[in-house]
Amino acid sequence: MGLISSGSSKKSSGARSVKISFWRRLVMFFVTNLQQGIGSLGELSRTPWASLMTIAVLGLSLTLPATLYVVVKNAQSATGEWDQAAEISLFLRKDLQTQEIQSFRERVRLMNEVETVNLIDREAGLREFRESSGFGSALDYLQSNPLPDVLVVVPVPEYRSSERAQRLLGVLEQEREVDSARLDLQWLQRLQAIVNVVENSLAALAILLSLAVVLIVGNTIRLAILNRRDEIMIMKLVGATNAYIQRPFLYTGFWYGVIGGVIAWISTTLMVWWISASVAQLTALYDSSFRLAGLDFSEMMVLWLVAIVLGLLGSWIAVRRHVAAIEPT
């Protein structure tokens, strides 16, 4: 019994001697992952052209939806500014006296929904039309001024949206002094509808290109796995787990995403710079200082993250299917 107990105590002490602490296992885990990550980057450098082509496909596939996103973002910004510039034009009856016009103007100005009211009398309107239309000599033959007095009503910020401005228009055009009223937002609604169509098209295009990226990365990783089939079989024979074998290929997909994201950054910036020149020429024709704004830092980070996720997803799909299918015979 003593020999047995002494032998068992020796075995237990030997077992304790080879036990690895939690912190050491944690350090070894990170060291192993670092080695496999650097090793996978080295594998890419051994086949630079094939790796660069896959990375370029990933980066350039993300460039198109990223550029379209910039265009849509700027269009939304522009339409948002225009939407906040709503003005209501009230064309007054021609038989109103000056006192009635002033009284009506004051009544409209005191409304809670109205910020400012400007009166354009018929004489000022005719002078402005004479100067801007080019028909000055023809207007001299008119026996009377055909233009009405106009009140230009600017709603308060809370009533400058399309829906609320329409409601305010309905209230004002019911006033007896008003002959007709106009809120020119139909063109803005059409523009917003076009922007919505572009947004939906952008979403569909982004999904399709993302699927294409996943398939391309997955196929590239699949070929890499098949090329290293014999090596994988040997690793499994000596006890390597599927997770250990899969990690280098997952890191390859990670590097595809990291470098592809940088290519997407550069390509998108160049595309926006190229388009912005045409936009500047167009806006100059309308005496506007609007400039195309590119991706900000947070949006660039999102683009980079999307590239990394797509690279990892494509590699994960490939390794989960093909590494597990390779078994030593």
Backbone hydrogen bonds in HBPLUS format (Angstrom, degrees):
<---DONOR---> <-ACCEPTOR-->    atom                        ^
c    i                          cat <-CA-CA->   ^        H-A-AA   ^      H-
h    n   atom  resd res      DA  || num        DHA   H-A  angle D-A-AA Bond
n    s   type  num  typ     dist DA aas  dist angle  dist       angle   num
A0005-SER N   A0001-MET O   2.83 MM   4  6.06 162.5  1.86 148.2 153.1     1
A0006-SER N   A0002-GLY O   2.77 MM   4  5.92 157.2  1.82 144.7 152.0     2
A0007-GLY N   A0003-LEU O   2.78 MM   4  5.91 153.0  1.85 141.3 149.2     3
A0008-SER N   A0004-ILE O   2.81 MM   4  6.05 156.9  1.87 147.8 154.5     4
A0009-SER N   A0005-SER O   2.86 MM   4  6.04 149.8  1.95 142.7 151.3     5
A0010-LYS N   A0006-SER O   2.98 MM   4  6.22 146.8  2.10 140.9 149.4     6
A0011-LYS N   A0007-GLY O   2.96 MM   4  6.28 153.1  2.04 145.1 152.5     7
A0012-SER N   A0008-SER O   2.90 MM   4  6.18 158.2  1.95 147.7 153.5     8
A0013-SER N   A0009-SER O   2.92 MM   4  6.07 154.9  1.98 142.2 149.3     9
A0014-GLY N   A0010-LYS O   2.87 MM   4  6.08 148.3  1.97 142.6 151.5    10
A0015-ALA N   A0011-LYS O   2.83 MM   4  6.12 151.3  1.92 146.2 154.4    11
A0016-ARG N   A0012-SER O   2.93 MM   4  6.19 151.6  2.01 143.5 151.1    12
A0017-SER N   A0013-SER O   3.00 MM   4  6.16 138.0  2.18 135.2 146.6    13
A0019-LYS N   A0016-ARG O   3.38 MM   3  5.21 155.2  2.45  96.8 103.9    14
A0025-ARG N   A0021-SER O   3.00 MM   4  6.31 158.8  2.04 150.2 156.2    15
A0026-LEU N   A0022-PHE O   2.88 MM   4  6.15 153.6  1.95 149.1 157.1    16
A0027-VAL N   A0023-TRP O   2.91 MM   4  6.17 157.9  1.96 145.1 150.5    17
A0028-MET N   A0024-ARG O   2.82 MM   4  6.05 162.0  1.85 151.2 156.6    18
A0029-PHE N   A0025-ARG O   2.84 MM   4  6.03 147.6  1.95 143.8 152.8    19
A0030-PHE N   A0026-LEU O   3.12 MM   4  6.46 161.5  2.16 150.7 153.7    20
A0031-VAL N   A0027-VAL O   2.88 MM   4  6.09 159.1  1.92 152.0 158.7    21
A0032-THR N   A0028-MET O   2.84 MM   4  5.92 159.2  1.88 146.3 151.9    22
A0033-ASN N   A0029-PHE O   2.99 MM   4  6.21 160.6  2.02 147.6 153.0    23
A0034-LEU N   A0030-PHE O   2.86 MM   4  6.01 152.3  1.94 144.0 152.0    24
A0035-GLN N   A0031-VAL O   2.90 MM   4  6.14 157.3  1.95 147.9 154.0    25
A0036-GLN N   A0032-THR O   2.90 MM   4  6.17 160.1  1.94 149.9 155.4    26
A0037-GLY N   A0033-ASN O   2.80 MM   4  5.93 150.6  1.89 144.1 152.7    27
A0038-ILE N   A0034-LEU O   2.95 MM   4  6.15 166.5  1.97 151.2 154.2    28
A0039-GLY N   A0035-GLN O   2.81 MM   4  5.92 151.9  1.89 142.6 151.9    29
A0040-SER N   A0036-GLN O   2.87 MM   4  6.01 152.2  1.95 142.3 148.6    30
A0041-LEU N   A0037-GLY O   3.14 MM   4  6.42 147.9  2.25 140.3 148.7    31
A0042-GLY N   A0038-ILE O   2.95 MM   4  6.27 145.7  2.07 143.0 152.9    32
A0043-GLU N   A0039-GLY O   2.94 MM   4  6.31 143.9  2.07 143.3 153.4    33
A0044-LEU N   A0040-SER O   3.15 MM   4  6.48 147.0  2.27 140.1 147.8    34
A0045-SER N   A0041-LEU O   3.19 MM   4  6.54 147.6  2.30 140.6 148.9    35
A0046-ARG N   A0042-GLY O   3.20 MM   4  6.53 127.7  2.49 139.0 152.1    36
A0046-ARG N   A0043-GLU O   3.17 MM   3  5.22 139.5  2.34  95.9 107.3    37
A0047-THR N   A0044-LEU O   3.22 MM   3  5.51 144.4  2.35 104.3 113.5    38
A0051-SER N   A0047-THR O   3.02 MM   4  6.08 163.7  2.05 157.2 162.6    39
A0052-LEU N   A0048-PRO O   2.79 MM   4  5.82 157.1  1.85 145.5 152.7    40
A0053-MET N   A0049-TRP O   2.96 MM   4  6.12 153.6  2.03 147.1 153.4    41
A0054-THR N   A0050-ALA O   3.22 MM   4  6.48 160.3  2.26 145.6 150.0    42
A0055-ILE N   A0051-SER O   2.93 MM   4  6.16 164.5  1.96 153.2 158.0    43
A0056-ALA N   A0052-LEU O   2.77 MM   4  5.86 156.1  1.83 146.0 153.1    44
A0057-VAL N   A0053-MET O   2.98 MM   4  6.16 155.5  2.05 144.6 150.7    45
A0058-LEU N   A0054-THR O   3.09 MM   4  6.36 158.2  2.14 147.0 152.5    46
A0059-GLY N   A0055-ILE O   2.88 MM   4  6.18 168.5  1.90 155.7 158.4    47
A0060-LEU N   A0056-ALA O   2.81 MM   4  5.85 170.4  1.81 153.9 157.3    48
A0061-SER N   A0057-VAL O   2.94 MM   4  5.82 144.3  2.07 138.6 148.0    49
A0062-LEU N   A0059-GLY O   3.23 MM   3  5.39 132.3  2.47  97.6 109.4    50
A0066-ALA N   A0062-LEU O   3.14 MM   4  6.10 151.7  2.22 140.9 149.6    51
A0067-THR N   A0063-THR O   2.83 MM   4  5.98 155.2  1.89 152.3 158.6    52
A0068-LEU N   A0064-LEU O   2.96 MM   4  6.20 164.5  1.99 156.0 160.4    53
A0069-TYR N   A0065-PRO O   2.85 MM   4  5.97 144.8  1.98 139.0 149.0    54
A0070-VAL N   A0066-ALA O   3.09 MM   4  6.40 148.7  2.19 141.2 148.6    55
A0071-VAL N   A0067-THR O   3.07 MM   4  6.44 156.4  2.12 148.7 154.7    56
A0072-VAL N   A0068-LEU O   2.90 MM   4  6.16 164.1  1.93 152.3 156.2    57
A0073-LYS N   A0069-TYR O   2.80 MM   4  5.95 159.6  1.85 149.6 155.9    58
A0074-ASN N   A0070-VAL O   2.99 MM   4  6.19 160.0  2.03 148.5 153.2    59
A0075-ALA N   A0071-VAL O   2.91 MM   4  6.15 151.1  2.00 145.1 154.0    60
A0076-GLN N   A0072-VAL O   2.85 MM   4  6.09 157.3  1.90 152.8 158.3    61
A0077-SER N   A0073-LYS O   2.99 MM   4  6.22 152.2  2.07 142.5 150.5    62
A0078-ALA N   A0074-ASN O   2.90 MM   4  6.13 156.9  1.95 146.8 152.8    63
A0079-THR N   A0075-ALA O   2.91 MM   4  6.10 169.0  1.92 153.2 156.0    64
A0080-GLY N   A0076-GLN O   2.86 MM   4  5.88 145.7  1.98 140.1 149.9    65
A0081-GLU N   A0077-SER O   3.11 MM   4  6.37 151.7  2.20 143.2 149.3    66
A0082-TRP N   A0078-ALA O   3.04 MM   4  6.35 158.3  2.09 148.5 154.9    67
A0083-ASP N   A0079-THR O   2.80 MM   4  5.90 149.8  1.89 142.5 151.2    68
A0084-GLN N   A0080-GLY O   3.21 MM   4  6.41 137.5  2.40 135.7 145.3    69
A0084-GLN N   A0081-GLU O   3.20 MM   3  5.23 129.6  2.47  93.5 106.3    70
A0085-ALA N   A0082-TRP O   2.95 MM   3  5.05 159.0  1.99 106.8 112.3    71
A0088-ILE N   A0153-VAL O   2.88 MM  65  5.01 172.0  1.88 151.3 154.0    72
A0153-VAL N   A0088-ILE O   2.78 MM  65  5.01 170.8  1.79 158.5 157.6    73
A0089-SER N   A0182-ARG O   3.03 MM  93  5.29 168.6  2.04 157.0 157.4    74
A0182-ARG N   A0089-SER O   2.93 MM  93  5.29 146.2  2.05 144.7 154.5    75
A0090-LEU N   A0151-LEU O   2.81 MM  61  4.99 167.6  1.82 150.8 155.1    76
A0151-LEU N   A0090-LEU O   2.91 MM  61  4.99 160.9  1.95 142.8 148.4    77
A0091-PHE N   A0180-SER O   2.81 MM  89  5.26 157.9  1.86 158.1 164.1    78
A0179-ASP N   A0091-PHE O   2.76 MM  88  5.66 153.0  1.83 149.4 158.8    79
A0180-SER N   A0091-PHE O   3.21 MM  89  5.26 155.7  2.27 140.3 145.6    80
A0092-LEU N   A0149-ASP O   2.93 MM  57  5.52 167.9  1.95 166.3 168.4    81
A0093-ARG N   A0177-GLU O   3.06 MM  84  5.93 156.4  2.11 155.6 157.1    82
A0101-ILE N   A0097-GLN O   2.99 MM   4  6.34 154.7  2.06 153.5 160.9    83
A0102-GLN N   A0098-THR O   2.99 MM   4  6.24 164.1  2.02 153.5 157.1    84
A0103-SER N   A0099-GLN O   2.94 MM   4  6.07 155.5  2.00 144.6 151.8    85
A0104-PHE N   A0100-GLU O   2.90 MM   4  6.07 159.9  1.95 146.6 152.0    86
A0105-ARG N   A0101-ILE O   2.86 MM   4  6.07 158.3  1.91 149.0 155.7    87
A0106-GLU N   A0102-GLN O   3.01 MM   4  6.20 157.8  2.06 145.6 150.8    88
A0107-ARG N   A0103-SER O   2.97 MM   4  6.22 152.3  2.05 144.7 152.7    89
A0108-VAL N   A0104-PHE O   2.95 MM   4  6.22 157.1  2.00 153.0 158.3    90
A0109-ARG N   A0105-ARG O   2.97 MM   4  6.15 155.0  2.03 145.7 153.1    91
A0110-LEU N   A0106-GLU O   3.16 MM   4  6.35 139.8  2.33 142.1 150.6    92
A0111-MET N   A0108-VAL O   3.12 MM   3  5.41 161.6  2.16 109.6 115.2    93
A0114-VAL N   A0111-MET O   3.23 MM   3  5.51 163.6  2.26 110.0 115.0    94
A0156-VAL N   A0113-GLU O   2.95 MM  43  5.64 158.0  2.00 132.0 133.8    95
A0115-GLU N   A0154-VAL O   2.82 MM  39  5.66 160.8  1.85 152.1 158.5    96
A0116-THR N   A0154-VAL O   3.28 MM  38  5.28 157.6  2.33 138.6 145.2    97
A0154-VAL N   A0116-THR O   2.97 MM  38  5.28 174.5  1.97 154.4 155.7    98
A0118-ASN N   A0152-VAL O   2.97 MM  34  5.08 162.9  2.00 138.9 144.4    99
A0152-VAL N   A0118-ASN O   2.76 MM  34  5.08 168.6  1.78 155.6 158.5   100
A0120-ILE N   A0150-VAL O   2.76 MM  30  5.11 173.7  1.76 162.9 164.7   101
A0150-VAL N   A0120-ILE O   2.93 MM  30  5.11 166.1  1.95 142.2 146.8   102
A0125-GLY N   A0121-ASP O   2.93 MM   4  6.19 156.5  1.99 155.5 163.3   103
A0126-LEU N   A0122-ARG O   2.95 MM   4  6.12 150.0  2.04 142.1 149.3   104
A0127-ARG N   A0123-GLU O   3.01 MM   4  6.29 156.3  2.07 147.1 153.4   105
A0128-GLU N   A0124-ALA O   3.00 MM   4  6.19 161.3  2.04 147.6 152.6   106
A0129-PHE N   A0125-GLY O   2.95 MM   4  6.11 155.5  2.01 143.1 150.3   107
A0130-ARG N   A0126-LEU O   2.85 MM   4  6.00 152.7  1.92 145.2 152.9   108
A0131-GLU N   A0127-ARG O   3.03 MM   4  6.28 152.0  2.11 147.6 154.0   109
A0132-SER N   A0128-GLU O   3.03 MM   4  6.16 153.3  2.10 147.6 154.7   110
A0133-SER N   A0129-PHE O   2.88 MM   4  5.54 149.8  1.97 146.8 152.1   111
A0139-LEU N   A0135-PHE O   3.02 MM   4  6.22 148.7  2.12 154.5 163.2   112
A0140-ASP N   A0137-SER O   3.30 MM   3  5.42 145.2  2.43  97.5 107.0   113
A0141-TYR N   A0138-ALA O   3.21 MM   3  5.84 161.3  2.25 113.9 119.1   114
A0142-LEU N   A0139-LEU O   3.15 MM   3  5.49 165.9  2.18 111.1 115.5   115
A0159-TYR N   A0156-VAL O   2.82 MM   3  5.47 154.8  1.88 124.8 132.8   116
A0160-ARG N   A0157-PRO O   3.34 MM   3  5.26 162.6  2.38 110.5 108.2   117
A0165-ALA N   A0161-SER O   2.94 MM   4  5.90 158.5  1.99 152.3 159.2   118
A0166-GLN N   A0162-SER O   3.07 MM   4  6.14 147.0  2.18 138.7 147.2   119
A0167-ARG N   A0163-GLU O   3.16 MM   4  6.53 149.3  2.26 142.3 150.1   120
A0168-LEU N   A0164-ARG O   2.93 MM   4  6.27 159.4  1.98 151.2 156.6   121
A0169-LEU N   A0165-ALA O   2.86 MM   4  6.06 152.8  1.94 144.3 152.3   122
A0170-GLY N   A0166-GLN O   3.03 MM   4  6.31 152.3  2.11 144.7 151.2   123
A0171-VAL N   A0167-ARG O   3.16 MM   4  6.52 145.4  2.29 143.5 152.2   124
A0172-LEU N   A0168-LEU O   3.01 MM   4  6.28 165.8  2.03 156.7 159.7   125
A0173-GLU N   A0169-LEU O   2.99 MM   4  6.08 162.9  2.02 155.7 159.7   126
A0174-GLN N   A0171-VAL O   3.30 MM   3  5.59 153.9  2.38 103.7 111.3   127
A0175-GLU N   A0172-LEU O   3.06 MM   3  5.58 164.9  2.08 115.8 120.6   128
A0178-VAL N   A0175-GLU O   3.15 MM   3  5.59 156.3  2.20 111.5 118.6   129
A0185-LEU N   A0183-LEU O   2.86 MM   2  5.83 126.5  2.16 113.8  97.5   130
A0188-LEU N   A0185-LEU O   3.09 MM   3  5.03 117.7  2.50  92.1 107.7   131
A0189-GLN N   A0185-LEU O   2.92 MM   4  6.25 152.0  2.00 151.5 159.0   132
A0190-ARG N   A0186-GLN O   2.98 MM   4  6.28 153.9  2.05 147.8 154.8   133
A0191-LEU N   A0187-TRP O   2.93 MM   4  6.16 154.5  2.00 141.9 149.2   134
A0192-GLN N   A0188-LEU O   2.85 MM   4  6.09 155.2  1.91 147.0 153.7   135
A0193-ALA N   A0189-GLN O   2.96 MM   4  6.17 148.3  2.06 141.4 149.8   136
A0194-ILE N   A0190-ARG O   2.99 MM   4  6.32 151.7  2.07 146.5 153.9   137
A0195-VAL N   A0191-LEU O   2.91 MM   4  6.25 156.6  1.97 148.4 155.1   138
A0196-ASN N   A0192-GLN O   2.91 MM   4  6.18 150.3  2.00 144.1 152.0   139
A0197-VAL N   A0193-ALA O   3.02 MM   4  6.33 151.9  2.11 144.6 151.7   140
A0198-VAL N   A0194-ILE O   2.96 MM   4  6.29 157.7  2.01 151.0 157.1   141
A0199-GLU N   A0195-VAL O   2.86 MM   4  6.11 151.6  1.94 146.8 155.1   142
A0200-ASN N   A0196-ASN O   3.00 MM   4  6.27 163.2  2.03 151.1 154.1   143
A0201-SER N   A0197-VAL O   2.93 MM   4  6.14 158.1  1.98 147.6 154.4   144
A0202-LEU N   A0198-VAL O   2.77 MM   4  5.92 151.3  1.85 145.5 153.9   145
A0203-ALA N   A0199-GLU O   2.95 MM   4  6.25 155.0  2.01 148.8 154.9   146
A0204-ALA N   A0200-ASN O   3.03 MM   4  6.30 163.9  2.06 149.8 153.5   147
A0205-LEU N   A0201-SER O   2.86 MM   4  6.03 162.3  1.89 150.5 155.9   148
A0206-ALA N   A0202-LEU O   2.83 MM   4  5.96 159.1  1.87 149.7 155.7   149
A0207-ILE N   A0203-ALA O   3.04 MM   4  6.25 155.1  2.10 146.5 152.6   150
A0208-LEU N   A0204-ALA O   3.02 MM   4  6.28 165.3  2.05 151.1 154.8   151
A0209-LEU N   A0205-LEU O   2.92 MM   4  6.09 168.7  1.93 155.5 158.5   152
A0210-SER N   A0206-ALA O   2.92 MM   4  5.96 148.8  2.02 140.0 149.0   153
A0211-LEU N   A0207-ILE O   2.95 MM   4  6.21 157.5  2.00 149.9 155.6   154
A0212-ALA N   A0208-LEU O   2.96 MM   4  6.25 152.3  2.04 144.5 152.8   155
A0213-VAL N   A0209-LEU O   2.90 MM   4  6.15 153.2  1.97 145.1 151.9   156
A0214-VAL N   A0210-SER O   2.95 MM   4  6.25 161.8  1.99 151.1 155.5   157
A0215-LEU N   A0211-LEU O   2.97 MM   4  6.21 160.0  2.01 149.6 154.7   158
A0216-ILE N   A0212-ALA O   2.92 MM   4  6.13 158.8  1.97 149.1 155.1   159
A0217-VAL N   A0213-VAL O   2.92 MM   4  6.10 173.4  1.92 158.5 160.1   160
A0218-GLY N   A0214-VAL O   2.86 MM   4  5.90 160.4  1.90 145.4 152.1   161
A0219-ASN N   A0215-LEU O   2.88 MM   4  6.01 156.6  1.94 145.3 151.2   162
A0220-THR N   A0216-ILE O   2.98 MM   4  6.20 156.0  2.04 147.8 154.5   163
A0221-ILE N   A0217-VAL O   2.92 MM   4  6.18 163.2  1.95 156.1 160.1   164
A0222-ARG N   A0218-GLY O   2.90 MM   4  6.05 150.3  1.99 143.1 152.1   165
A0223-LEU N   A0219-ASN O   3.04 MM   4  6.30 156.4  2.10 147.0 151.7   166
A0224-ALA N   A0220-THR O   3.08 MM   4  6.39 153.2  2.15 143.6 151.3   167
A0225-ILE N   A0221-ILE O   2.88 MM   4  6.17 151.8  1.96 149.7 157.2   168
A0226-LEU N   A0222-ARG O   2.97 MM   4  6.25 161.3  2.00 151.6 156.2   169
A0227-ASN N   A0223-LEU O   2.92 MM   4  6.13 151.0  2.01 146.1 154.1   170
A0228-ARG N   A0224-ALA O   3.23 MM   4  6.41 132.7  2.47 135.9 146.9   171
A0228-ARG N   A0225-ILE O   3.12 MM   3  5.21 134.7  2.34  97.4 109.8   172
A0229-ARG N   A0226-LEU O   3.30 MM   3  4.95 154.1  2.37 108.1 105.0   173
A0232-ILE N   A0228-ARG O   2.93 MM   4  6.19 154.2  1.99 152.5 160.0   174
A0233-MET N   A0229-ARG O   2.96 MM   4  6.25 154.6  2.03 151.6 158.5   175
A0234-ILE N   A0230-ASP O   3.06 MM   4  6.34 156.5  2.11 148.8 154.5   176
A0235-MET N   A0231-GLU O   2.99 MM   4  6.24 159.0  2.04 146.8 152.7   177
A0236-LYS N   A0232-ILE O   2.97 MM   4  6.22 151.6  2.06 147.0 154.2   178
A0237-LEU N   A0233-MET O   3.01 MM   4  6.26 143.7  2.15 140.6 150.7   179
A0237-LEU N   A0234-ILE O   3.07 MM   3  4.98 119.2  2.46  92.2 107.7   180
A0238-VAL N   A0234-ILE O   3.15 MM   4  6.50 142.7  2.30 148.0 156.8   181
A0240-ALA N   A0235-MET O   2.87 MM   5  5.34 157.6  1.92 154.6 148.3   182
A0239-GLY N   A0236-LYS O   3.15 MM   3  5.08 159.6  2.20 100.1 105.6   183
A0245-ILE N   A0241-THR O   3.11 MM   4  6.42 156.3  2.17 148.0 154.4   184
A0246-GLN N   A0242-ASN O   2.81 MM   4  5.93 150.3  1.90 149.4 158.1   185
A0247-ARG N   A0243-ALA O   3.19 MM   4  6.24 143.8  2.32 144.5 151.2   186
A0249-PHE N   A0246-GLN O   3.08 MM   3  5.52 120.7  2.45 111.4 125.5   187
A0250-LEU N   A0246-GLN O   3.02 MM   4  6.30 152.6  2.10 154.0 162.5   188
A0251-TYR N   A0247-ARG O   2.87 MM   4  6.14 156.2  1.93 157.6 164.2   189
A0252-THR N   A0248-PRO O   2.95 MM   4  6.24 138.3  2.13 135.9 147.6   190
A0253-GLY N   A0249-PHE O   3.10 MM   4  6.49 155.2  2.17 145.7 150.4   191
A0254-PHE N   A0250-LEU O   2.93 MM   4  6.26 146.4  2.04 141.6 152.1   192
A0255-TRP N   A0251-TYR O   2.89 MM   4  6.18 157.3  1.94 150.3 154.4   193
A0256-TYR N   A0252-THR O   2.93 MM   4  6.24 151.3  2.01 146.5 155.2   194
A0257-GLY N   A0253-GLY O   3.05 MM   4  6.32 156.4  2.10 145.0 150.2   195
A0258-VAL N   A0254-PHE O   2.91 MM   4  6.23 158.2  1.96 151.4 157.8   196
A0259-ILE N   A0255-TRP O   3.01 MM   4  6.05 174.9  2.01 153.1 153.9   197
A0260-GLY N   A0256-TYR O   2.80 MM   4  5.69 149.6  1.89 140.6 151.0   198
A0261-GLY N   A0257-GLY O   2.80 MM   4  5.76 145.7  1.92 140.2 148.3   199
A0262-VAL N   A0258-VAL O   3.29 MM   4  6.62 148.3  2.40 139.1 146.5   200
A0263-ILE N   A0259-ILE O   3.05 MM   4  6.42 156.2  2.11 147.9 154.3   201
A0264-ALA N   A0260-GLY O   2.89 MM   4  6.15 150.2  1.98 143.1 151.8   202
A0265-TRP N   A0261-GLY O   2.90 MM   4  6.21 151.0  1.99 144.8 152.4   203
A0266-ILE N   A0262-VAL O   3.01 MM   4  6.34 169.9  2.02 156.8 156.6   204
A0267-SER N   A0263-ILE O   2.87 MM   4  5.99 168.5  1.88 153.0 156.9   205
A0268-THR N   A0264-ALA O   2.90 MM   4  5.86 161.1  1.94 145.4 151.0   206
A0269-THR N   A0265-TRP O   2.92 MM   4  6.13 161.3  1.95 154.5 160.0   207
A0270-LEU N   A0266-ILE O   2.98 MM   4  6.22 158.4  2.03 149.5 155.3   208
A0271-MET N   A0267-SER O   2.90 MM   4  6.12 155.6  1.96 146.9 154.0   209
A0272-VAL N   A0268-THR O   2.89 MM   4  6.09 163.1  1.92 152.8 156.9   210
A0273-TRP N   A0269-THR O   2.97 MM   4  6.12 157.1  2.02 144.3 151.0   211
A0274-TRP N   A0270-LEU O   2.94 MM   4  6.13 152.1  2.02 144.4 151.9   212
A0275-ILE N   A0271-MET O   2.90 MM   4  6.15 163.7  1.93 153.1 157.2   213
A0276-SER N   A0272-VAL O   2.79 MM   4  5.81 154.0  1.85 148.2 155.9   214
A0278-SER N   A0275-ILE O   3.01 MM   3  5.43 120.7  2.37 108.7 122.3   215
A0279-VAL N   A0275-ILE O   3.02 MM   4  6.35 157.9  2.07 152.9 160.0   216
A0280-ALA N   A0276-SER O   2.86 MM   4  5.98 155.0  1.93 145.3 151.3   217
A0281-GLN N   A0277-ALA O   3.18 MM   4  6.44 152.4  2.26 140.9 147.5   218
A0282-LEU N   A0278-SER O   3.00 MM   4  6.27 153.8  2.07 146.4 153.7   219
A0283-THR N   A0279-VAL O   2.90 MM   4  6.12 169.6  1.91 158.1 160.0   220
A0284-ALA N   A0280-ALA O   3.03 MM   4  6.05 142.1  2.18 138.4 148.3   221
A0285-LEU N   A0282-LEU O   3.15 MM   3  5.49 137.4  2.34 104.1 114.8   222
A0286-TYR N   A0283-THR O   3.04 MM   3  5.22 143.0  2.18 101.1 111.9   223
A0288-SER N   A0283-THR O   2.95 MM   5  5.13 163.3  1.98 146.0 146.7   224
A0287-ASP N   A0284-ALA O   3.19 MM   3  4.92 161.9  2.22 104.3 104.9   225
A0300-MET N   A0296-ASP O   2.95 MM   4  6.20 151.4  2.04 152.5 161.3   226
A0301-MET N   A0297-PHE O   2.96 MM   4  6.24 149.2  2.05 146.6 155.1   227
A0302-VAL N   A0298-SER O   2.99 MM   4  6.28 150.5  2.08 143.2 151.1   228
A0303-LEU N   A0299-GLU O   2.95 MM   4  6.19 157.8  2.00 145.5 151.3   229
A0304-TRP N   A0300-MET O   2.94 MM   4  6.17 157.0  2.00 145.2 151.3   230
A0305-LEU N   A0301-MET O   2.84 MM   4  6.07 157.2  1.90 147.3 153.8   231
A0306-VAL N   A0302-VAL O   2.86 MM   4  6.10 156.9  1.91 151.9 157.9   232
A0307-ALA N   A0303-LEU O   3.07 MM   4  6.33 157.5  2.13 146.5 152.0   233
A0308-ILE N   A0304-TRP O   3.04 MM   4  6.34 157.5  2.09 149.6 155.4   234
A0309-VAL N   A0305-LEU O   2.89 MM   4  6.12 163.3  1.92 153.8 158.4   235
A0310-LEU N   A0306-VAL O   2.93 MM   4  6.12 161.1  1.97 151.7 156.6   236
A0311-GLY N   A0307-ALA O   3.00 MM   4  6.20 157.9  2.05 146.1 152.2   237
A0312-LEU N   A0308-ILE O   2.90 MM   4  6.13 163.5  1.93 153.3 157.7   238
A0313-LEU N   A0309-VAL O   2.80 MM   4  5.91 157.5  1.85 148.4 155.5   239
A0314-GLY N   A0310-LEU O   2.98 MM   4  6.11 166.4  1.99 149.2 152.3   240
A0315-SER N   A0311-GLY O   3.14 MM   4  6.31 162.8  2.17 145.8 150.6   241
A0316-TRP N   A0312-LEU O   2.78 MM   4  5.88 155.1  1.84 149.0 156.8   242
A0317-ILE N   A0313-LEU O   3.00 MM   4  6.17 161.5  2.03 151.6 155.3   243
A0318-ALA N   A0314-GLY O   3.26 MM   4  6.45 156.6  2.32 140.8 146.8   244
A0319-VAL N   A0315-SER O   2.91 MM   4  6.13 171.3  1.92 158.5 160.2   245
A0320-ARG N   A0316-TRP O   3.01 MM   4  5.95 160.9  2.04 147.3 152.8   246
A0322-HIS N   A0318-ALA O   2.95 MM   4  6.03 172.8  1.95 159.9 162.3   247
A0323-VAL N   A0319-VAL O   3.12 MM   4  5.18 147.5  2.23 123.2 133.1   248
A0326-ILE N   A0323-VAL O   3.21 MM   3  5.47 153.8  2.28 105.8 113.3   249
